[in-house]
Amino acid sequence: MNTRLALIIGATGTLGKAITKKLASQNIQLILASRNIDKLEKLYEQIINISILKPIIITLDLSHGRSIDKLGGKIFEKYKKLDILINCSSFYPKLSPIHHINPKEFSKLININISANWQIIRSFDPLLRLSKYGRAYFFICKRKTYNEPYFGSYVLSSNAIEALIKSWKKEIKKTNIIVSTYDPGPVDGALRNSAFPGENKNNVNTAELSAKHFINLLEKSYTSLT
């Protein structure tokens, strides 16, 4: 791929970091967004050893819609477009019966996993339209495991995001943008370990392998353009 501008939301998560490093090795200009500045700075130091392009790091709290709007405005002011949007951030309360989910955690789930994704679409759709070939990917969980009891919050989030993206995809079918949800499958990391403690690691992917599969998918979306 030619040098492009990519925004990775949730860049400091297990999978976000792996994807960031894969993109950095292709010398794509990166904007890395996460809530934790310390983790962002640590990731920045790793990326400058991989890429000739220094990444931009921005703290972003997805529970505050105005911060998403502000980020969109800043990107427009500096770059006038966005080529690649990747949202691999998420929040899930501990597995439990629906009636045991903490009300504050449920509200956080709605804000971060559903409302924030709508806000992201609202804020970055115009920037993706300004790209020659805009791409947007939203990570979800679709495995049958999550249709079992105690996974209600997982199913709610994934179904809501998928519904949003399906509608958006139809609305922009005559534009230059390609949007999709993406299920990376089970990925070894803190989120997975909290949901499945003691799980056999042979049954899950490493973040690096999942990132490689995703980057291959991203690259294939450009092949018909060459």
URLINZI-V365655 format. One record per pair of residues at least 24 apart in sequence whose C-alpha atoms are under 7 Angstrom apart, sorted by the first residue. I is the first residue (numbers start at 1). J is the second residue. D is the distance in whole Angstrom. If there is no record, write none. Layout:
{{I/J/D} {I/J/D}}
//
This chain:
{{3/27/6} {3/28/5} {3/29/7} {4/28/5} {4/29/6} {4/83/6} {5/29/5} {5/30/6} {5/82/6} {5/83/5} {5/84/6} {6/30/5} {6/31/6} {6/82/7} {6/83/6} {6/84/4} {6/85/6} {7/31/5} {7/32/6} {7/84/6} {7/85/5} {7/86/6} {8/32/5} {8/33/6} {8/85/6} {8/86/5} {8/87/6} {9/33/5} {9/34/6} {9/86/6} {9/87/5} {9/88/6} {9/89/6} {10/34/5} {10/87/6} {10/88/5} {10/89/4} {12/39/6} {12/40/6} {14/189/6} {14/207/6} {15/207/5} {15/211/7} {16/88/6} {18/207/6} {18/208/5} {18/211/6} {19/211/5} {21/47/7} {24/50/6} {24/51/5} {25/50/6} {25/51/6} {27/51/5} {27/52/6} {27/53/6} {29/53/6} {29/55/6} {30/55/5} {30/56/6} {31/55/6} {31/56/5} {31/57/6} {32/56/6} {32/57/5} {32/58/6} {33/57/6} {33/58/5} {33/59/6} {33/60/6} {34/58/7} {34/59/5} {34/60/5} {35/59/5} {35/60/5} {35/61/5} {62/112/6} {62/116/6} {63/111/5} {63/112/5} {63/116/7} {65/116/7} {65/119/6} {68/119/7} {68/120/7} {68/123/7} {69/123/6} {72/123/6} {72/124/6} {76/127/7} {80/127/7} {81/127/5} {81/128/6} {81/130/5} {81/131/5} {82/127/5} {82/128/5} {82/131/6} {82/134/7} {83/128/6} {83/131/5} {83/133/6} {83/134/5} {83/135/6} {84/134/6} {84/135/5} {84/136/6} {85/135/6} {85/136/5} {85/137/6} {86/136/6} {86/137/5} {86/138/6} {87/137/6} {87/138/5} {87/139/6} {88/138/6} {88/139/5} {92/153/7} {92/154/7} {94/195/7} {95/150/5} {95/151/6} {95/195/7} {96/150/5} {97/150/5} {98/150/7} {98/152/7} {113/157/6} {114/157/6} {114/160/7} {114/161/6} {128/177/7} {129/176/7} {129/177/7} {132/176/7} {133/176/5} {133/177/6} {134/176/6} {134/177/4} {134/178/6} {135/177/6} {135/178/5} {135/179/6} {136/178/6} {136/179/5} {136/180/6} {137/179/6} {137/180/5} {137/181/5} {137/182/6} {138/180/6} {138/181/5} {138/182/6} {139/181/6} {139/182/5} {139/183/6} {140/181/7} {140/182/6} {140/183/5} {141/183/5} {142/183/6} {184/210/6}}
//
